[in-house]
């Protein structure tokens, strides 16, 4: 099995196979870069125990998964996930954005229990519409990254509540180039060289050189390790 098959990589030669900058949320983009990290994959491969019903794994080294990746559990790096799933394993988590695990409803044969869960979710939805948000923080993790992430999210929601739109600060960090960076990461992993990458990604751009592929790869690696979440 080659790298593309093992890790669920896209066909890097096909630009249409990759999401556009606005197709994914910031958290989903974070996952696309993180799942391509070799150190994350090594951590996943080492997690051979505690496979839960929803397919998540408990890391063998909890400190590494929690502190380095700000995750309470690991997601399969060969798969893409919607924001709902990623939120469940990242900190801080927002109460109202946490869905019920799908298996919990299988245990709720009692109509009263189902109604209670439905009412709780509706109550949280109404609270958020009124501008009230609650978060879970993990005190086993460094607090500042969690506080910064919560603050960023709350500022966006506050602006939305007031009918304003905050400028996406991630555009400053080259969000419009993120699809291209994923292609370069995948191309490198599949063994493509700078010349092949240049010819495929920028066939008609005379300003681009094979060295441009190396520069793009370096920037992609930087984002992987310093994602502007």
Secondary structure, DSSP 8 states (H G I E B T S, - for coil): --HHHHTT---TT-GGGS--TTTS-HHHHHHHHHTT-HHHHHHHHH--S-B-TTS-B--SSHHIIIIIH-BSSB--TTS---HHHHHTTBSSEEGGG----GGGGGG--SHHHHHHHHHHHHHHHHHHHTT---EE--TTS-HHHHHHHHHHHHHHHHHHHTT-----GGGTTTGGGHHHHHHHHHHHHTT--HHHHHHHH-TT-TT--HHHHHHHHHHHHHHHHS---
